[in-house]
């Protein structure tokens, strides 16, 4: 026997019904602080610094990533051909 119950309510109504605390103000404060810190960090560093942080090895690092994905695609194709 299977019984299904659908409850149609908003997240706010569900939170109140379950007795959970309202953390909206805390969440808004946290998001505002994170936005401020991110904006501050991005303003302090230029695009070159961001690229160096994301791709520390430069062009050779990009070549390694390309080789990795190419090898993965080739291995996937080979498995498909064996079936």
PyMOL commands that place a pseudoatom at each C-alpha (Angstrom):
pseudoatom trace, name=CA, resn=UNK, resi=1, chain=A, elem=C, hetatm=0, pos=[0.000, 0.000, 0.000]
pseudoatom trace, name=CA, resn=UNK, resi=2, chain=A, elem=C, hetatm=0, pos=[1.334, 3.407, -0.923]
pseudoatom trace, name=CA, resn=UNK, resi=3, chain=A, elem=C, hetatm=0, pos=[-0.028, 6.675, 0.439]
pseudoatom trace, name=CA, resn=UNK, resi=4, chain=A, elem=C, hetatm=0, pos=[0.998, 10.061, -0.923]
pseudoatom trace, name=CA, resn=UNK, resi=5, chain=A, elem=C, hetatm=0, pos=[0.292, 13.415, 0.691]
pseudoatom trace, name=CA, resn=UNK, resi=6, chain=A, elem=C, hetatm=0, pos=[0.923, 16.652, -1.182]
pseudoatom trace, name=CA, resn=UNK, resi=7, chain=A, elem=C, hetatm=0, pos=[1.271, 19.826, 0.854]
pseudoatom trace, name=CA, resn=UNK, resi=8, chain=A, elem=C, hetatm=0, pos=[0.937, 23.098, -1.006]
pseudoatom trace, name=CA, resn=UNK, resi=9, chain=A, elem=C, hetatm=0, pos=[2.647, 25.840, 0.985]
pseudoatom trace, name=CA, resn=UNK, resi=10, chain=A, elem=C, hetatm=0, pos=[5.369, 28.423, 0.618]
pseudoatom trace, name=CA, resn=UNK, resi=11, chain=A, elem=C, hetatm=0, pos=[8.828, 27.913, 2.117]
pseudoatom trace, name=CA, resn=UNK, resi=12, chain=A, elem=C, hetatm=0, pos=[7.953, 30.567, 4.716]
pseudoatom trace, name=CA, resn=UNK, resi=13, chain=A, elem=C, hetatm=0, pos=[4.798, 28.695, 5.740]
pseudoatom trace, name=CA, resn=UNK, resi=14, chain=A, elem=C, hetatm=0, pos=[6.689, 25.386, 5.952]
pseudoatom trace, name=CA, resn=UNK, resi=15, chain=A, elem=C, hetatm=0, pos=[9.411, 27.006, 8.085]
pseudoatom trace, name=CA, resn=UNK, resi=16, chain=A, elem=C, hetatm=0, pos=[6.847, 28.396, 10.520]
pseudoatom trace, name=CA, resn=UNK, resi=17, chain=A, elem=C, hetatm=0, pos=[4.906, 25.128, 10.660]
pseudoatom trace, name=CA, resn=UNK, resi=18, chain=A, elem=C, hetatm=0, pos=[8.078, 23.156, 11.459]
pseudoatom trace, name=CA, resn=UNK, resi=19, chain=A, elem=C, hetatm=0, pos=[9.189, 25.731, 14.018]
pseudoatom trace, name=CA, resn=UNK, resi=20, chain=A, elem=C, hetatm=0, pos=[12.461, 26.561, 12.280]
pseudoatom trace, name=CA, resn=UNK, resi=21, chain=A, elem=C, hetatm=0, pos=[14.126, 29.904, 12.993]
pseudoatom trace, name=CA, resn=UNK, resi=22, chain=A, elem=C, hetatm=0, pos=[13.930, 32.768, 10.505]
pseudoatom trace, name=CA, resn=UNK, resi=23, chain=A, elem=C, hetatm=0, pos=[17.482, 33.330, 9.238]
pseudoatom trace, name=CA, resn=UNK, resi=24, chain=A, elem=C, hetatm=0, pos=[16.593, 35.777, 6.459]
pseudoatom trace, name=CA, resn=UNK, resi=25, chain=A, elem=C, hetatm=0, pos=[18.360, 38.726, 8.110]
pseudoatom trace, name=CA, resn=UNK, resi=26, chain=A, elem=C, hetatm=0, pos=[21.489, 36.669, 8.785]
pseudoatom trace, name=CA, resn=UNK, resi=27, chain=A, elem=C, hetatm=0, pos=[21.533, 35.402, 5.204]
pseudoatom trace, name=CA, resn=UNK, resi=28, chain=A, elem=C, hetatm=0, pos=[21.135, 38.912, 3.758]
pseudoatom trace, name=CA, resn=UNK, resi=29, chain=A, elem=C, hetatm=0, pos=[23.978, 40.204, 5.948]
pseudoatom trace, name=CA, resn=UNK, resi=30, chain=A, elem=C, hetatm=0, pos=[26.231, 37.314, 4.952]
pseudoatom trace, name=CA, resn=UNK, resi=31, chain=A, elem=C, hetatm=0, pos=[25.522, 37.741, 1.238]
pseudoatom trace, name=CA, resn=UNK, resi=32, chain=A, elem=C, hetatm=0, pos=[26.167, 41.490, 1.437]
pseudoatom trace, name=CA, resn=UNK, resi=33, chain=A, elem=C, hetatm=0, pos=[29.494, 40.884, 3.228]
pseudoatom trace, name=CA, resn=UNK, resi=34, chain=A, elem=C, hetatm=0, pos=[30.552, 38.277, 0.657]
pseudoatom trace, name=CA, resn=UNK, resi=35, chain=A, elem=C, hetatm=0, pos=[29.668, 40.605, -2.223]
pseudoatom trace, name=CA, resn=UNK, resi=36, chain=A, elem=C, hetatm=0, pos=[31.686, 43.402, -0.637]
pseudoatom trace, name=CA, resn=UNK, resi=37, chain=A, elem=C, hetatm=0, pos=[34.720, 41.154, -0.112]
pseudoatom trace, name=CA, resn=UNK, resi=38, chain=A, elem=C, hetatm=0, pos=[34.561, 39.794, -3.659]
pseudoatom trace, name=CA, resn=UNK, resi=39, chain=A, elem=C, hetatm=0, pos=[34.271, 43.278, -5.143]
pseudoatom trace, name=CA, resn=UNK, resi=40, chain=A, elem=C, hetatm=0, pos=[37.171, 44.429, -2.969]
pseudoatom trace, name=CA, resn=UNK, resi=41, chain=A, elem=C, hetatm=0, pos=[39.347, 41.497, -4.033]
pseudoatom trace, name=CA, resn=UNK, resi=42, chain=A, elem=C, hetatm=0, pos=[38.576, 41.875, -7.723]
pseudoatom trace, name=CA, resn=UNK, resi=43, chain=A, elem=C, hetatm=0, pos=[39.251, 45.610, -7.608]
pseudoatom trace, name=CA, resn=UNK, resi=44, chain=A, elem=C, hetatm=0, pos=[42.611, 45.051, -5.893]
pseudoatom trace, name=CA, resn=UNK, resi=45, chain=A, elem=C, hetatm=0, pos=[43.811, 42.521, -8.453]
pseudoatom trace, name=CA, resn=UNK, resi=46, chain=A, elem=C, hetatm=0, pos=[43.992, 42.975, -12.177]
pseudoatom trace, name=CA, resn=UNK, resi=47, chain=A, elem=C, hetatm=0, pos=[42.893, 40.519, -14.837]
pseudoatom trace, name=CA, resn=UNK, resi=48, chain=A, elem=C, hetatm=0, pos=[46.434, 39.170, -15.176]
pseudoatom trace, name=CA, resn=UNK, resi=49, chain=A, elem=C, hetatm=0, pos=[46.556, 38.170, -11.500]
pseudoatom trace, name=CA, resn=UNK, resi=50, chain=A, elem=C, hetatm=0, pos=[43.175, 36.449, -11.782]
pseudoatom trace, name=CA, resn=UNK, resi=51, chain=A, elem=C, hetatm=0, pos=[44.316, 34.469, -14.830]
pseudoatom trace, name=CA, resn=UNK, resi=52, chain=A, elem=C, hetatm=0, pos=[47.530, 33.452, -13.062]
pseudoatom trace, name=CA, resn=UNK, resi=53, chain=A, elem=C, hetatm=0, pos=[45.514, 32.248, -10.073]
pseudoatom trace, name=CA, resn=UNK, resi=54, chain=A, elem=C, hetatm=0, pos=[43.096, 30.269, -12.245]
pseudoatom trace, name=CA, resn=UNK, resi=55, chain=A, elem=C, hetatm=0, pos=[45.696, 28.907, -14.671]
pseudoatom trace, name=CA, resn=UNK, resi=56, chain=A, elem=C, hetatm=0, pos=[49.000, 28.831, -12.762]
pseudoatom trace, name=CA, resn=UNK, resi=57, chain=A, elem=C, hetatm=0, pos=[50.925, 26.949, -15.450]
pseudoatom trace, name=CA, resn=UNK, resi=58, chain=A, elem=C, hetatm=0, pos=[49.941, 29.318, -18.266]
pseudoatom trace, name=CA, resn=UNK, resi=59, chain=A, elem=C, hetatm=0, pos=[49.935, 27.908, -21.793]
pseudoatom trace, name=CA, resn=UNK, resi=60, chain=A, elem=C, hetatm=0, pos=[51.549, 24.567, -20.832]
pseudoatom trace, name=CA, resn=UNK, resi=61, chain=A, elem=C, hetatm=0, pos=[48.835, 24.083, -18.218]
pseudoatom trace, name=CA, resn=UNK, resi=62, chain=A, elem=C, hetatm=0, pos=[46.153, 24.701, -20.814]
pseudoatom trace, name=CA, resn=UNK, resi=63, chain=A, elem=C, hetatm=0, pos=[47.830, 22.171, -23.130]
pseudoatom trace, name=CA, resn=UNK, resi=64, chain=A, elem=C, hetatm=0, pos=[47.770, 19.607, -20.313]
pseudoatom trace, name=CA, resn=UNK, resi=65, chain=A, elem=C, hetatm=0, pos=[44.043, 20.192, -19.771]
pseudoatom trace, name=CA, resn=UNK, resi=66, chain=A, elem=C, hetatm=0, pos=[43.366, 19.851, -23.498]
pseudoatom trace, name=CA, resn=UNK, resi=67, chain=A, elem=C, hetatm=0, pos=[45.390, 16.609, -23.638]
pseudoatom trace, name=CA, resn=UNK, resi=68, chain=A, elem=C, hetatm=0, pos=[43.532, 15.270, -20.590]
pseudoatom trace, name=CA, resn=UNK, resi=69, chain=A, elem=C, hetatm=0, pos=[40.084, 15.908, -22.099]
pseudoatom trace, name=CA, resn=UNK, resi=70, chain=A, elem=C, hetatm=0, pos=[41.151, 14.603, -25.512]
pseudoatom trace, name=CA, resn=UNK, resi=71, chain=A, elem=C, hetatm=0, pos=[42.431, 11.395, -23.917]
pseudoatom trace, name=CA, resn=UNK, resi=72, chain=A, elem=C, hetatm=0, pos=[39.231, 11.017, -21.945]
pseudoatom trace, name=CA, resn=UNK, resi=73, chain=A, elem=C, hetatm=0, pos=[37.114, 11.484, -25.072]
pseudoatom trace, name=CA, resn=UNK, resi=74, chain=A, elem=C, hetatm=0, pos=[39.233, 8.955, -26.984]
pseudoatom trace, name=CA, resn=UNK, resi=75, chain=A, elem=C, hetatm=0, pos=[38.939, 6.398, -24.182]
pseudoatom trace, name=CA, resn=UNK, resi=76, chain=A, elem=C, hetatm=0, pos=[35.169, 6.855, -24.099]
pseudoatom trace, name=CA, resn=UNK, resi=77, chain=A, elem=C, hetatm=0, pos=[34.953, 6.325, -27.863]
pseudoatom trace, name=CA, resn=UNK, resi=78, chain=A, elem=C, hetatm=0, pos=[37.066, 3.172, -27.676]
pseudoatom trace, name=CA, resn=UNK, resi=79, chain=A, elem=C, hetatm=0, pos=[34.782, 1.688, -25.002]
pseudoatom trace, name=CA, resn=UNK, resi=80, chain=A, elem=C, hetatm=0, pos=[31.751, 2.436, -27.183]
pseudoatom trace, name=CA, resn=UNK, resi=81, chain=A, elem=C, hetatm=0, pos=[33.322, 0.651, -30.180]
pseudoatom trace, name=CA, resn=UNK, resi=82, chain=A, elem=C, hetatm=0, pos=[34.071, -2.532, -28.219]
pseudoatom trace, name=CA, resn=UNK, resi=83, chain=A, elem=C, hetatm=0, pos=[30.414, -3.213, -27.423]
for i in range(1, 83): cmd.bond("trace and resi %d" % i, "trace and resi %d" % (i + 1))
show_as sticks, trace
zoom trace
